[in-house]
């Protein structure tokens, strides 16, 4: 099974327009919708101007949605049973949606479970899929959803990994799941090293084995860590379909994470499972190195505060990509590389890579807010397209392109988890609110939204309430937001 490039490219193209500065200041920010019906109603005028209208409380107390929208619970951690009979694992995170037979959808879900299995009530089961480390709790599951929206099966695609968080789809129809950890064997109960990328084929009942005769055949690559892509705390990943380059992000601090590019070895032809057949040192893994218009090195992307800022791009090869003696991000001297923020989104569109970063931790010039960058590999530039403003609410922690135009973001508004849309003109509007949230507005007891993604046909928005571990499918009268007016001359 392959995922059509045309649909992904179209969605990315529309999302690219949303990454253009929408106001004179270039700041894309508005307060997230309030945590109660009164606050939502108070914003009726603004909501009616863009998006789908105010959020209405859910009588079932799960998900507040605009009028005309509905949701279906697809899975519940611990309650839904996989095809093997095991309970569905908890902490759903990054997600990819692929076309299935007869108009259905294959939903690949990462499970952000770190630490030893014994510490988790619902780890990813070790039966039914390839296992990297039997001590680890994380992994990936695949849920098949029929064209009418009903679940048609669920299975384990990968187990024994740790802290699986947002990954990315490939042009050849697979999912790259990324471990957001640097644990080595012997640390936190692990028996094998972690911090790798793995490949999952959503349509395969077993790992793709190009040329292999069985699970132990050397050619059976996809269940192995893709060591060539480096060992670090991975964030989202994107693929350049023409050059075969992979762009990788790092979710780490002390010092800040980096933005990487992996260039394949000469003659490499990508396809399902083929990355896993490469040796650990294959290709070139390099870290982003930027310079400003004066040729001066840029130490940290957060220093750019003006949309339209353009940096020159070079790539500095990683000395030890498996981090044998030091984490990859600490292997460079001051001025050698450019630090990036916490990755919230990464996708390929318009011939380049869009990177969304946020600054939600100490030690950066911008402690709140974030940025939307566009890397043009042909021109070797990195351009700041927009800022995510430092308002009173936290900036999004997950961003995805929408086939209906603009972006879908997951964040916490007024202390409550929300899904929000960013229209083509930069305005933010409510999409959904977690009505399971308990506690107070300043300290809600529920988790957050993760993994927003549309089905291949664009009719269904999938997302997770990470705690208590619910996957929802939202349908309704999706429509494009207003286009940004043409600039005055």
Order of alpha helices (4+ residues) and beta strands (2+ residues): alpha-beta-alpha-alpha-beta-beta-beta-beta-beta-beta-beta-beta-beta-beta-beta-beta-beta-beta-beta-beta-beta-beta-beta-beta-beta-beta-beta-beta-beta-beta-beta
